Amino acid sequence: MADGSTQFMTPEGIDHRHLGGDLLKRVSRSFYLSMRFLPKPMREPISLGYLLARASDTLADTAAVPVDTRRRCMERFRGSIPHTQPDFPEFYAEVIRDFTPAQSHEGERELLQRLPDLFAWLMDRPAEDRGLLIQVLEEIARGQSWDLERFGGETREGGSVSCCENASDLETYAYRVAGSVGEFWTRVGWAKLGADYASGPEDIDGLVDDGIAMGRALQLVNILRDLPEDLGNGRCYLPSDELREAGWNGEGLPGNEALLVVTEAWRARCREWLAQGWRYATRLGNRRVRFATVLPLLLAEDTLDRLEEAGERVLRERIKVSRAEVRKAMLRALRFAFIPTPQKAEGRG
């Protein structure tokens, strides 16, 4: 397979247990904590969606590969999502030649090597699953490609930075790479579990809206947490018009005062989206899904708390929750999901 000449494997040749188990665990970080608790009917399509999205993210983010090559491979990846491209062997050979040697993470290297298996697995899914997977993967890939175009190809001298233009830019990006996942998760859950997933189909649109808001919130937490690293790399997802209004003149890096004013505003926006996420969680009927949904909400809230407590340190260092806090969040999520008492739509109870 590593010579780039192999076509997609037959469905019978796909090692679903390895792809959706060991490989998923090695590349999914904290997401795997939620994934393993999902009901079995949901687990396979969501695991496959995550693996393919992570593969495209790896292609977009491999800094050792020239940005033009990354753009070309992202376009080929997007073309491979709905069907087998005629030039897939050439695309795959380029991935093996240019991208896999640059991966220091063993799991990400294997993930790229397994692209033929992943696309074969996609084509083997039932039509309803395949349609939902194609929709979310195309949306995610559009967001990743926008990110690459906006931030990936510029050389910045003297500490300059490239930003989102405005709030619409940031919200659209957050929807594409994460909010769309909330919608996908909801529609997969309803398709697989029906009334056991949540309230009736007449309320599905409201549930989808809250799922989108939750996805956007989780992405925004990542953006706020990663601000120092992003600034060091010459990029800033905070809107430039808001930074200018807060006192930045548009040259060099934004000053601390402007950054703190704008990050505070977006932390507040994030809290609003997380509140919608809690409303979503309280409407879920399946306890396993409630746990898998509540855990990332709790970790997001804990991270926001740490960011607020850190003050100006958020501009110098990456703030993270500890492993002990992750374990505590898991216990809180278990109580929320499995203790059959009325729950408030908030993360503190």
Wavefront OBJ file of the C-alpha trace (Angstrom):
o trace
v 0.000 0.000 0.000
v 2.829 2.401 0.773
v 3.981 2.597 -2.858
v 0.912 4.673 -3.730
v -0.284 2.324 -6.453
v -2.949 0.462 -4.477
v -6.590 1.240 -5.124
v -9.148 1.270 -2.331
v -9.355 -1.983 -0.430
v -12.454 -4.133 -0.761
v -14.885 -3.781 2.152
v -13.980 -7.309 3.258
v -10.349 -6.239 3.591
v -10.959 -3.288 5.928
v -9.839 -3.792 9.505
v -12.652 -1.844 11.155
v -11.638 -2.976 14.623
v -8.146 -1.500 14.279
v -9.214 1.692 12.490
v -12.075 2.468 14.866
v -10.194 1.247 17.937
v -6.430 1.467 18.326
v -5.814 4.000 15.530
v -8.712 6.213 16.623
v -7.422 6.194 20.192
v -3.922 7.215 19.074
v -5.047 10.200 16.987
v -8.162 11.448 18.783
v -6.726 12.609 22.118
v -9.535 13.635 24.477
v -12.276 12.939 21.900
v -11.752 9.211 22.386
v -12.915 9.586 26.001
v -16.382 10.462 24.661
v -16.339 8.208 21.605
v -15.951 4.932 23.468
v -19.140 5.600 25.450
v -21.392 6.158 22.436
v -24.045 3.524 21.647
v -22.707 1.057 19.092
v -24.994 2.188 16.205
v -23.561 5.719 16.435
v -19.962 4.777 17.106
v -18.941 3.566 13.639
v -20.101 6.507 11.460
v -18.842 9.072 13.971
v -15.495 7.293 14.354
v -15.054 7.157 10.585
v -15.995 10.815 10.231
v -13.441 11.781 12.867
v -10.657 9.746 11.232
v -11.236 11.269 7.790
v -11.512 14.793 9.211
v -8.303 14.275 11.169
v -6.567 13.011 8.015
v -7.503 16.133 6.044
v -6.463 18.309 8.993
v -3.075 16.572 9.000
v -2.648 17.302 5.288
v -3.503 20.968 5.826
v -1.251 21.399 8.878
v 1.957 19.627 7.828
v 4.183 22.703 7.913
v 7.205 20.875 6.479
v 5.353 20.486 3.156
v 5.171 23.564 0.872
v 1.848 25.321 1.131
v 1.096 24.940 -2.604
v 1.442 21.174 -2.248
v -0.848 21.202 0.754
v -3.458 23.208 -1.135
v -3.321 20.818 -4.083
v -3.639 17.755 -1.854
v -6.537 19.287 0.045
v -8.396 19.823 -3.227
v -7.750 16.219 -4.202
v -8.877 15.052 -0.783
v -12.128 16.982 -1.120
v -12.635 15.469 -4.551
v -12.210 11.981 -3.119
v -14.905 12.362 -0.458
v -18.025 11.757 -2.569
v -16.496 9.229 -4.971
v -13.278 7.562 -6.034
v -11.278 10.026 -8.102
v -9.637 8.708 -11.266
v -6.352 10.219 -10.055
v -6.578 8.882 -6.497
v -3.442 6.697 -6.924
v -1.419 9.789 -7.894
v -2.853 11.756 -4.973
v -2.117 8.916 -2.566
v 1.415 8.501 -3.907
v 2.011 12.215 -3.260
v 0.700 11.851 0.295
v 3.035 8.901 0.947
v 6.021 10.659 -0.633
v 5.616 14.190 0.756
v 3.498 13.994 3.895
v 4.098 10.745 5.769
v 7.880 11.256 6.227
v 7.126 14.638 7.836
v 4.899 13.157 10.569
v 6.582 12.871 13.963
v 3.365 11.439 15.416
v 3.220 7.734 14.597
v -0.586 7.648 14.680
v -0.916 10.508 12.188
v 1.592 8.848 9.878
v -0.419 5.615 9.889
v -3.641 7.590 9.444
v -2.352 8.975 6.138
v -1.091 5.555 5.087
v -4.592 4.180 5.690
v -6.421 6.676 3.459
v -7.426 3.983 0.913
v -8.953 1.910 3.714
v -10.816 4.914 5.120
v -12.337 5.881 1.771
v -13.282 2.247 1.143
v -14.961 2.181 4.551
v -16.840 5.353 3.625
v -18.095 3.846 0.364
v -19.189 0.699 2.223
v -21.428 2.573 4.662
v -25.235 2.511 4.178
v -26.515 5.280 1.914
v -27.930 7.387 4.786
v -24.652 7.246 6.729
v -22.629 7.967 3.616
v -24.726 11.021 2.792
v -24.312 12.478 6.280
v -20.590 11.723 6.283
v -20.027 13.310 2.886
v -21.936 16.436 3.948
v -19.958 17.000 7.144
v -16.581 16.095 5.622
v -17.035 18.498 2.729
v -17.958 21.274 5.192
v -14.960 20.540 7.419
v -12.613 20.401 4.428
v -13.908 23.779 3.217
v -13.083 25.249 6.611
v -9.619 23.680 6.617
v -8.943 24.937 3.105
v -10.062 28.452 4.083
v -7.717 28.300 7.063
v -4.860 27.243 4.789
v -5.580 30.045 2.328
v -5.972 32.662 5.037
v -3.077 31.739 7.298
v -0.937 29.062 5.707
v 0.822 30.756 2.856
v 2.003 34.128 4.069
v 5.530 35.107 5.099
v 5.341 37.714 7.860
v 8.266 39.890 8.779
v 8.828 41.900 11.942
v 6.173 40.226 14.061
v 3.244 40.963 11.744
v 0.064 38.933 11.981
v -2.855 37.857 9.795
v -6.338 37.880 11.369
v -9.921 37.022 10.633
v -11.516 40.070 9.074
v -14.605 40.200 11.283
v -16.928 38.179 13.516
v -18.614 36.594 10.495
v -15.260 35.149 9.363
v -14.640 33.589 12.762
v -18.189 32.281 13.198
v -18.228 30.773 9.701
v -14.892 29.071 10.277
v -16.041 27.734 13.662
v -19.197 26.376 12.037
v -17.379 24.650 9.218
v -14.751 22.851 11.275
v -16.815 22.149 14.425
v -20.389 23.442 14.357
v -21.100 21.193 11.388
v -19.951 18.276 13.551
v -22.660 19.122 16.091
v -25.227 18.920 13.309
v -23.748 15.655 11.998
v -23.676 14.104 15.491
v -27.350 15.041 16.004
v -28.591 13.699 12.687
v -26.623 10.465 13.088
v -28.022 10.037 16.602
v -31.595 10.569 15.454
v -31.147 8.249 12.464
v -29.659 5.458 14.590
v -31.579 5.758 17.867
v -34.799 7.596 17.015
v -36.877 8.523 20.055
v -34.221 7.022 22.344
v -31.869 9.777 21.218
v -33.933 12.838 22.031
v -37.343 14.438 21.717
v -39.513 13.925 18.645
v -38.724 14.833 15.036
v -40.820 18.007 15.226
v -38.109 19.398 17.528
v -35.060 18.206 15.577
v -34.275 21.618 14.052
v -33.949 23.212 17.494
v -31.741 20.371 18.631
v -29.541 20.791 15.544
v -29.197 24.533 16.217
v -28.041 23.852 19.774
v -25.658 21.153 18.542
v -24.123 23.630 16.094
v -23.683 26.196 18.872
v -21.968 23.614 21.058
v -19.562 22.685 18.264
v -18.729 26.335 17.672
v -18.090 26.797 21.393
v -15.656 23.878 21.554
v -13.712 25.256 18.596
v -13.661 28.737 20.098
v -12.228 27.351 23.348
v -9.375 25.857 21.313
v -8.786 29.180 19.564
v -8.692 31.134 22.839
v -6.433 28.550 24.488
v -4.004 28.457 21.552
v -3.735 32.240 21.166
v -0.051 32.552 22.252
v 1.119 29.828 19.868
v -0.925 31.236 17.000
v 0.418 34.760 17.556
v 3.946 33.338 17.520
v 3.175 31.814 14.126
v 1.816 35.093 12.732
v -1.875 34.291 12.824
v -4.786 35.405 14.963
v -8.346 34.131 14.665
v -9.693 37.135 16.568
v -11.404 39.646 14.237
v -9.141 42.482 13.077
v -11.985 45.031 13.103
v -12.607 44.355 16.805
v -8.890 44.552 17.594
v -8.685 47.915 15.807
v -11.687 49.184 17.726
v -9.883 48.131 20.918
v -6.823 50.211 19.976
v -4.663 48.194 17.551
v -3.309 50.238 14.647
v -3.085 47.242 12.324
v 0.717 47.053 12.331
v 2.824 44.402 14.044
v 1.244 42.275 16.757
v -1.830 43.620 18.554
v -1.045 45.044 21.975
v -1.952 43.236 25.171
v -4.781 45.622 26.035
v -6.533 45.135 22.691
v -6.070 41.376 22.839
v -7.464 41.126 26.359
v -10.518 43.246 25.512
v -11.371 41.139 22.459
v -10.648 37.766 24.089
v -12.926 38.715 26.987
v -15.735 39.476 24.541
v -15.284 36.136 22.776
v -15.126 34.232 26.050
v -18.540 35.701 26.800
v -19.786 34.600 23.369
v -18.372 31.159 24.073
v -20.316 30.957 27.339
v -23.524 31.708 25.424
v -22.844 28.897 22.965
v -21.971 26.520 25.810
v -25.302 27.362 27.452
v -26.979 26.132 24.275
v -24.844 23.015 24.556
v -26.214 22.374 28.057
v -29.757 22.840 26.784
v -28.911 20.253 24.127
v -27.549 17.829 26.723
v -30.633 18.023 28.959
v -32.844 17.015 26.019
v -30.954 13.815 25.245
v -32.716 10.590 26.187
v -29.839 8.143 25.856
v -27.560 8.139 28.878
v -24.459 7.114 26.944
v -24.970 9.983 24.519
v -25.536 12.370 27.437
v -22.193 11.377 28.936
v -20.379 11.705 25.595
v -21.926 15.155 25.127
v -21.484 16.500 28.648
v -17.814 15.567 29.050
v -16.478 17.995 26.396
v -18.844 20.678 27.727
v -17.376 20.343 31.215
v -13.798 20.370 29.916
v -14.566 23.454 27.815
v -16.000 25.275 30.829
v -13.034 24.286 32.980
v -10.660 25.591 30.301
v -12.530 28.900 30.080
v -12.327 29.215 33.865
v -8.554 28.698 33.732
v -8.211 31.263 30.951
v -10.134 33.855 32.932
v -8.087 33.175 36.078
v -4.794 33.449 34.162
v -5.179 37.134 33.253
v -2.398 38.336 30.942
v -0.712 34.912 31.062
v -3.169 33.807 28.381
v -1.102 35.934 25.971
v 2.175 34.221 26.903
v 1.416 30.579 27.603
v -1.022 27.852 26.658
v -3.434 27.242 29.537
v -4.656 23.662 29.973
v -6.731 21.681 32.433
v -4.797 19.063 34.360
v -5.250 15.294 34.127
v -6.758 15.372 37.604
v -9.337 17.907 36.380
v -10.125 15.662 33.400
v -10.803 12.751 35.774
v -13.044 14.953 37.914
v -14.911 16.074 34.791
v -15.508 12.449 33.832
v -17.047 11.752 37.247
v -19.262 14.835 36.953
v -20.334 13.771 33.464
v -21.195 10.283 34.737
v -23.349 11.753 37.500
v -25.129 14.017 35.010
v -25.736 11.177 32.558
v -26.677 8.269 34.796
v -28.295 9.644 37.947
v -32.036 9.755 37.071
v -32.860 13.097 38.710
v -33.939 16.364 37.043
v -30.908 18.254 35.777
v -30.422 21.961 35.343
v -29.198 23.193 31.971
v -25.837 24.282 33.370
v -22.420 22.806 33.882
v -21.974 23.518 37.584
v -24.610 21.179 39.040
l 1 2 3 4 5 6 7 8 9 10 11 12 13 14 15 16 17 18 19 20 21 22 23 24 25 26 27 28 29 30 31 32 33 34 35 36 37 38 39 40 41 42 43 44 45 46 47 48 49 50 51 52 53 54 55 56 57 58 59 60 61 62 63 64 65 66 67 68 69 70 71 72 73 74 75 76 77 78 79 80 81 82 83 84 85 86 87 88 89 90 91 92 93 94 95 96 97 98 99 100 101 102 103 104 105 106 107 108 109 110 111 112 113 114 115 116 117 118 119 120 121 122 123 124 125 126 127 128 129 130 131 132 133 134 135 136 137 138 139 140 141 142 143 144 145 146 147 148 149 150 151 152 153 154 155 156 157 158 159 160 161 162 163 164 165 166 167 168 169 170 171 172 173 174 175 176 177 178 179 180 181 182 183 184 185 186 187 188 189 190 191 192 193 194 195 196 197 198 199 200 201 202 203 204 205 206 207 208 209 210 211 212 213 214 215 216 217 218 219 220 221 222 223 224 225 226 227 228 229 230 231 232 233 234 235 236 237 238 239 240 241 242 243 244 245 246 247 248 249 250 251 252 253 254 255 256 257 258 259 260 261 262 263 264 265 266 267 268 269 270 271 272 273 274 275 276 277 278 279 280 281 282 283 284 285 286 287 288 289 290 291 292 293 294 295 296 297 298 299 300 301 302 303 304 305 306 307 308 309 310 311 312 313 314 315 316 317 318 319 320 321 322 323 324 325 326 327 328 329 330 331 332 333 334 335 336 337 338 339 340 341 342 343 344 345 346 347 348 349
